[in-house]
Amino acid sequence: MMGLHPIQFLYSILQWILDTLLSPTPPPPNAHLSRPRIAIIGAGLTGVSSASHCVGHGFDVTIFEAGDEKSLGGIWSKVNNTSGLQIHSIMYRFHPSVRWSAGYPDRQQIVSQITQLWKRYGLQERTKFNTRVTSVTQDKQGRWIINDPSNGRFDGVMAAVGSCGDPKMPQMPGQEDFKGEVYHSSRLDGKTAQGKKVLIIGGGASAVEALEFVVHTGAKLTSVLARSEKWIIPRNVFVDTLLAFNIFGQETIFSWIPESLLRIFFYRDLDDLAPQSEGLFTETPMVNSDIFHQIRAGKAEWLRGDILGFTETGIRFNHRSKGVPKGGPGRESVVEGDMVIMATGFSRPSLAFLPDDVFKEPYAPPNWYLQVFPPEHMSICANNCTYVNAIGTVGNYHIGIYTRLLLMFLVDPLARPQEKWMKRWIDMTKTIKSCAPTGAFDFFTYSELMYWFVFCIVINPFRWKWAPFVLSGVGSALPMRVVKREDSIRNGLGSKRYRHE
């Protein structure tokens, strides 16, 4: 049997160390877990990871999933088998116990890791499939009811429905006249582009999925029809990490440096494809190294413009010059193709099941405390649901940090943020990012997110004891003992904050 590559071997050792040091211990079968009790809405990557952290630290959970067991894994259970990570898996460690066997795992390995995590922490008995959540309300004691009291009462709610729901498949003028095939970018299993001219409508993350398919199946020519200008960055862990180090989470006077370096060393002779007016730190970039290789090899082309409609043989397209806004003047032509792939993304899952007061302006999502806690209810955490644009990853350590922050708020009265201070932090962040071309919470970087976490801990001395637990998952016993002593001093009775039902 061939041995592992040295780098892969070292990566395996690193993953073993992280698992050993940071993974909470799975509860024994049929364990009676304590309060606080958490309702987790969604059995995707975020929901399963959050639930495993909760039960691993001894707290009870129930996962509510609208779909059946085949929906386990969320969006990863719905995309093509040719889909995979565009970022390196070291940036996609959604739980310390994850063990990747490749730098860029495919969809099947990702779903397998989610399923293994679900089983390792005994979440089968704590998951209710085919249970769509339509309402989250409070009883007179302030505990949360999911749909109706028959599902129990909960001390906290973790909304984990993600940011990708059902595929968006727009109907365009003349589409019924097209003689070729039309598919959504997430519905390509069993299809082939062998020897075909493929037209990809869209230039975002879904276009990456479509490009993986056409490269894998050997298309003759691929034309990407992009309406908006979007930065493309290389599939390189060092470059992606460096870009995420912009702690300001916005365009700065130094943004021209990484933008120029990308133009010189990555775009090179294709500099015309780089955005002219859109800054790098304004929207989630497209992570792909193949498209430029395909263009230089004459197997692909990137066209900037507007979709006017279908013809029998292709797409009527308005070619716009660099810098001309959407819908602006251009040259109209028909881009011919045999297959059209709608890389038009997914609809965002609704958070309408949450209480109405969390949507009041100016503190409606994503303008929440740390972007995920509505100021009116610190016991609700919308983990990975309010994300708009970022440079970083939705599947990394922040899932556990957000979960442990929620647990800290629930078990420690002195560590809880008050509504007025949550709103002041939101206002402060808006002021700091007032010069950003986007909203304060419409774009962030991963280093900015880490700064938010550290600030949250440092600003309140009663949270200092929780720092190792919140930031790494280590050492919950000591702060819990301190909380009990604080409760005893505060009320003179030593009574427990939470009782078992």
Order of alpha helices (4+ residues) and beta strands (2+ residues): alpha-beta-alpha-beta-alpha-beta-beta-beta-beta-beta-beta-beta-alpha-beta-beta-alpha-alpha-beta-alpha-beta-beta-beta-beta-beta-beta-alpha-alpha-beta-alpha-alpha-alpha
